[in-house]
């Protein structure tokens, strides 16, 4: 039985969201794309992407 990973890379998040890699990293840098840092590795929790897609207003609120 294969378990779905709880986190994905910023590049994978960009592909799933249909945005460029550069935009995904910019969103991560500004906090618009929730990330976790493990050492030098930056990952995006899958649940954060799901919540973002379920309620896009969270992104608008974060844009200020």
C-alpha positions in Angstrom: 0.0 0.0 0.0 1.5 3.3 -1.1 0.7 6.3 1.1 0.4 9.8 -0.4 3.1 12.2 0.8 2.1 14.9 3.2 4.3 17.5 1.6 5.4 18.3 -1.9 8.2 20.4 -3.3 7.5 24.0 -4.4 8.1 22.9 -8.0 5.4 20.2 -7.6 3.0 22.7 -6.0 3.6 25.1 -9.0 2.6 22.3 -11.4 -0.5 21.3 -9.4 -1.6 25.0 -9.2 -0.8 25.7 -12.9 1.6 28.5 -12.1 5.3 29.1 -12.9 8.1 27.9 -10.6 9.2 31.5 -10.1 5.7 32.6 -9.1 5.5 29.6 -6.6 8.8 30.6 -5.0 7.7 34.3 -4.9 4.4 33.3 -3.2 6.4 31.1 -0.7 8.7 34.0 0.0 5.9 36.4 0.8 3.9 33.8 2.8 1.0 33.5 0.2 2.0 29.8 -0.3 2.4 28.1 3.1 5.7 26.3 3.4 7.7 24.4 5.9 11.5 24.5 6.1 13.5 21.4 7.0 17.1 22.5 7.0 17.6 23.9 3.5 14.6 22.0 2.1 11.4 24.0 1.5 8.2 22.0 1.2 4.5 22.7 0.8 2.0 20.8 2.9 -0.6 19.2 0.7 -3.4 20.2 3.1 -2.4 23.9 2.7 -2.9 23.7 -1.0 -6.2 21.9 -0.6 -7.4 24.7 1.8 -6.1 27.4 -0.5 -8.1 25.9 -3.4 -11.2 25.3 -1.3 -11.3 28.9 -0.1 -9.4 31.2 -2.4 -10.3 34.2 -0.2 -7.4 33.1 2.1 -5.0 34.1 -0.7 -6.8 37.5 -1.2 -6.6 38.2 2.6 -2.9 37.4 2.6 -2.2 39.8 -0.3 -3.1 42.8 1.9 
